[in-house]
Amino acid sequence: MYGGSPAAFFADHRSTQQATHGLPDDDLRAWRPVAAGRRGRASVRK
């Protein structure tokens, strides 16, 4: 695990996970997170 660079380790890990889940590179590039909703307490108008 510590014999190579961290970049090589994570690149290999990502490739393994992609193969496990059947995700092509194009799907990962196109993915965008869901827009977050508003957070916090709603203001009270008087």
N, C-alpha and C positions, 0 to 999 in steps of 0.2 A: 504494500500500500504506500509506503513512504519512499520507495525506490525511485520514483519519477517526479515529474512536476505536478503541481496541483491542477493545472490546466489539462494535462493529459488524463489525470484521474477522472476529472469531472466530464470530460468529453467522452470517455469510455462508459462512465456511469449513465450519461444521458443516452448514448447509443443503445445500451442494454435496456434501459427503461422504455425507450421508443419501440424497440423490437418486441418487448413483452406486451406492450399495449397496442401494437400495430399502428403507430402514429408516424406518418411520413413527415419529412422536413417541411414541406409546403403547408401542412395543417398546423404545425407549430408556429411557423412564420405568420400565418393568417390569424391566429388566435388573439383575441383581445379580451381583457377582463370585463366583467359586467360592471356597468357604471354604478358607482356607489350612491346610495341615497343620501339625503340630507341628514346630518347628524346633529346632535345637541338638542337642547330644549327649545321648544317653540316659543317665540316671543308672545307676550300677552299685550294686546292693545286695549287701551282704555278709552 
